[in-house]
Amino acid sequence: MKNNKSPFYNIKTGNVSGYNDVGQVMFKTLISRRPNIEAEFKKNIIKHFGPGSNYWKNLKIRNKYKKIKWKKPLNGPWIHQNVLDTIKNIKSNKKITGGTKVNESDGFCAALPYYLYFNDLKNIKKIISLVCSTKISIKYGLAKLHIIDFALKKSKNPINSFIKSFSKIKYFEDVIRDIKTAKKLLKYSHNFAAKKFGLACSYPGNFKTSIHAILKSNNYKNAILRTIRAGGCNCSRSNFVGAYFAAFKGIRTIPDTWVSKCIKSKQIINHLR
């Protein structure tokens, strides 16, 4: 798109959203090889998002801007409610630091690089709760990581493998029902489904819309373009949709021209080599 369509904020092409930036903070924490990953991650969250950061400066501007009629997008980045609550809880020395006000994807974004780094789903629930600790956020975050795990393990149909493996597990019954609901709308366009399930950041609508994009697409590029064009909180959905297809189809499914435009891609690739 030639022009930014977000009514809330602008960021330079190649930068990441607040969702992905939580994952970037975890990635940097992991490659620092400090002994206590959780403690170091909390320090890095405050450093990256807290007082003195661009996120924090823009929050002050945003709070002032709320008092007048919203006219145009602010200059980003844009800090999320879960991250605000996490910073507050860390500073208050709370045992569980994740936010409890919203059911969103920040915890999944933090846990994704952790899972990939260790190639293990153990301890993932605890990692998600570092950033968001509602039952819904944890449940849907875990479900997404299990689906990605099936994709990495070369399942022919990772979503169906998830349904089959957890069909008798009560904990995931809502998730499985939501997947089946998304499947019922496959005859409709993704834009229609996204509006039907809701364009906001919150689970379960955000999850259902992501599943619909995955099932309607056959590769990374098509899925991400569908997600972008549907609008709403497409940043959070793209983190899951993109991770799924990269796991399922391999890293070459991501267009090289897209990778080259991402400001942080060189640093990530250099550390993975």
C-alpha positions in Angstrom: 0.0 0.0 0.0 1.3 3.4 -0.9 -0.2 5.1 2.2 -0.5 4.0 5.8 -4.1 2.8 6.5 -3.8 2.7 10.3 -5.8 5.3 12.0 -3.6 5.1 15.2 0.1 5.3 14.3 2.8 5.4 11.6 6.0 3.5 11.7 8.7 3.4 9.0 8.5 0.5 6.6 10.9 -2.2 7.8 10.2 -1.6 11.5 8.1 -4.0 13.6 4.9 -3.6 15.6 4.8 -3.6 19.4 3.8 -7.3 19.2 6.8 -8.4 17.2 9.1 -6.1 19.3 8.2 -8.2 22.4 9.6 -11.2 20.4 12.6 -9.2 19.4 13.3 -8.5 23.1 13.1 -12.2 23.9 15.4 -13.0 21.0 18.0 -10.6 22.2 17.7 -12.0 25.7 18.3 -15.5 24.5 21.3 -14.7 22.4 22.9 -12.8 25.2 23.2 -16.2 26.9 22.6 -14.9 30.4 22.0 -17.6 33.0 18.5 -16.4 34.2 16.5 -15.8 31.0 13.3 -14.7 32.7 15.0 -12.1 34.9 17.0 -10.8 32.0 13.9 -10.6 29.8 12.1 -8.5 32.4 15.0 -6.1 32.6 15.1 -5.8 28.8 11.3 -5.3 28.6 11.7 -2.2 30.9 14.7 -1.0 29.0 13.1 -1.3 25.6 9.5 -0.3 26.4 9.8 1.7 29.7 10.7 5.2 30.7 13.2 6.8 28.3 12.2 4.6 25.4 10.4 5.9 22.2 7.4 3.7 23.3 7.2 5.6 26.6 7.6 9.0 25.0 4.9 8.3 22.5 2.6 7.1 25.3 2.7 10.5 26.9 1.9 12.2 23.6 -0.9 9.7 23.0 -2.5 10.4 26.4 -2.6 14.1 25.6 -3.9 13.4 22.1 -6.8 11.4 23.5 -8.3 14.5 25.1 -8.9 16.1 21.7 -10.6 14.9 18.5 -8.5 12.2 16.8 -7.3 13.7 13.5 -4.5 11.7 12.1 -2.1 8.8 13.1 0.6 9.5 15.6 4.2 8.8 14.9 4.9 5.3 16.3 5.9 3.1 18.0 2.7 2.2 19.9 2.9 0.5 23.3 0.3 -2.2 24.3 -1.7 -2.6 27.4 -0.1 -5.9 28.3 3.3 -4.4 28.1 2.3 -1.4 30.2 0.9 -3.7 32.9 4.0 -5.9 32.7 6.3 -3.0 33.3 4.2 -2.0 36.3 4.1 -5.5 37.7 7.8 -6.0 37.3 8.5 -2.8 39.2 6.1 -3.9 41.9 8.0 -7.2 42.2 4.9 -9.3 41.5 5.5 -13.0 41.1 3.3 -13.2 37.9 4.1 -10.1 35.9 1.8 -10.5 32.8 -1.1 -8.2 32.3 -4.6 -9.2 33.1 -6.7 -6.5 31.5 -6.8 -7.8 27.9 -6.6 -11.1 26.1 -4.1 -10.4 23.4 -1.0 -11.9 21.6 1.9 -10.3 23.4 2.6 -13.5 25.4 2.6 -15.7 22.3 5.1 -13.3 20.7 7.4 -13.5 23.7 7.2 -17.3 23.8 7.7 -18.0 20.1 11.5 -17.3 19.9 11.9 -19.0 23.3 10.2 -22.2 21.9 12.2 -22.1 18.7 15.5 -21.5 20.6 15.0 -24.5 22.8 12.9 -26.5 20.4 10.7 -27.5 23.4 7.2 -26.6 24.6 8.2 -27.1 28.3 8.0 -23.9 30.4 6.1 -22.1 27.6 3.1 -21.4 29.8 5.3 -19.6 32.2 7.0 -17.6 29.5 3.6 -16.4 28.1 2.5 -15.3 31.5 5.6 -13.1 31.8 3.7 -10.7 29.5 0.1 -11.6 29.7 -1.4 -13.9 32.3 -5.1 -14.2 31.5 -6.4 -17.8 31.1 -7.6 -17.0 27.6 -4.3 -15.4 26.5 -2.3 -18.4 27.8 -4.7 -21.0 26.3 -4.7 -19.5 22.8 -1.0 -18.8 22.9 -0.3 -22.4 23.8 -2.6 -23.6 21.0 -0.8 -21.5 18.4 2.6 -22.9 19.5 1.3 -26.4 19.4 0.1 -25.9 15.8 3.5 -24.4 14.9 5.2 -27.4 16.6 3.1 -29.8 14.4 4.2 -27.8 11.3 7.9 -28.0 12.2 7.5 -31.8 12.8 6.3 -32.1 9.1 2.7 -32.9 9.8 0.8 -33.0 6.5 -2.0 -31.0 8.1 -0.8 -29.3 11.3 -4.2 -27.8 12.2 -5.9 -31.2 11.8 -3.1 -32.8 13.8 -3.8 -30.4 16.6 -7.5 -31.2 16.6 -6.8 -34.9 16.6 -4.2 -34.8 19.3 -6.3 -32.6 21.7 -9.9 -33.6 20.8 -10.3 -35.3 24.2 -8.5 -32.6 26.2 -11.1 -30.3 27.9 -8.6 -27.5 28.2 -8.5 -26.9 24.4 -12.2 -27.6 23.6 -12.9 -23.9 23.0 -9.9 -23.7 20.7 -11.0 -26.7 18.7 -14.5 -25.3 18.4 -13.1 -22.0 17.1 -11.0 -23.8 14.5 -14.1 -25.7 13.3 -16.0 -22.4 13.2 -13.3 -20.9 11.0 -13.4 -23.9 8.7 -17.2 -23.3 8.1 -16.4 -19.9 6.6 -13.8 -21.1 4.1 -16.3 -20.6 1.2 -16.3 -16.9 2.1 -13.5 -14.3 1.5 -11.0 -13.7 4.2 -12.2 -10.1 4.5 -15.7 -11.3 5.2 -14.5 -13.8 7.8 -12.3 -11.2 9.5 -15.2 -8.8 9.9 -17.4 -11.7 11.1 -14.9 -12.8 13.8 -13.9 -9.3 14.7 -11.0 -7.1 13.6 -9.8 -6.3 17.2 -6.7 -7.6 19.0 -8.5 -9.9 21.4 -8.8 -13.6 21.5 -10.8 -15.7 20.4 -11.7 -13.6 17.4 -8.1 -12.8 16.6 -7.3 -16.5 16.6 -10.2 -17.5 14.4 -9.3 -14.9 11.8 -5.7 -16.1 11.8 -6.8 -19.7 11.3 -9.1 -18.7 8.4 -6.1 -16.9 6.7 -4.0 -20.0 7.1 -6.6 -22.3 5.7 -7.5 -20.0 2.8 -3.8 -19.7 1.7 -1.2 -22.0 0.3 2.0 -20.1 1.1 3.5 -17.3 3.3 3.0 -14.5 0.8 -0.6 -15.1 0.1 -1.5 -15.6 3.8 0.3 -12.4 4.9 -1.3 -10.3 2.1 -4.7 -11.6 3.0 -4.0 -10.7 6.6 -2.9 -7.2 5.8 -5.8 -6.5 3.5 -8.3 -7.6 6.0 -7.2 -4.8 8.3 -7.8 -4.5 12.0 -5.1 -5.9 14.3 -3.3 -7.5 11.4 0.1 -7.2 13.1 -0.7 -9.7 15.8 -2.3 -12.1 13.4 0.7 -11.9 11.0 3.1 -13.0 13.8 1.2 -16.3 14.0 0.3 -16.7 10.3 3.8 -16.0 9.2 5.4 -18.2 11.8 3.1 -21.0 10.8 4.0 -20.9 7.1 7.7 -20.5 7.8 7.5 -23.6 9.9 5.3 -25.5 7.5 6.9 -24.6 4.2 10.4 -23.6 5.3 12.2 -20.3 5.4 12.4 -20.0 1.6 8.7 -19.4 1.5 9.3 -15.9 2.9 10.0 -13.6 -0.2 13.6 -12.4 -0.2 12.5 -8.9 -1.1 10.4 -8.8 2.0 13.2 -10.0 4.2 15.6 -7.3 2.8 13.1 -4.6 3.7 13.0 -5.6 7.4 15.4 -3.5 9.4 16.2 -6.2 12.0 16.5 -9.1 9.6 20.3 -8.9 9.1 20.9 -9.1 12.8 18.6 -12.1 13.2 20.0 -14.0 10.2 23.6 -13.4 11.4 22.9 -14.8 14.8 21.2 -17.9 13.3 24.1 -18.8 11.2 
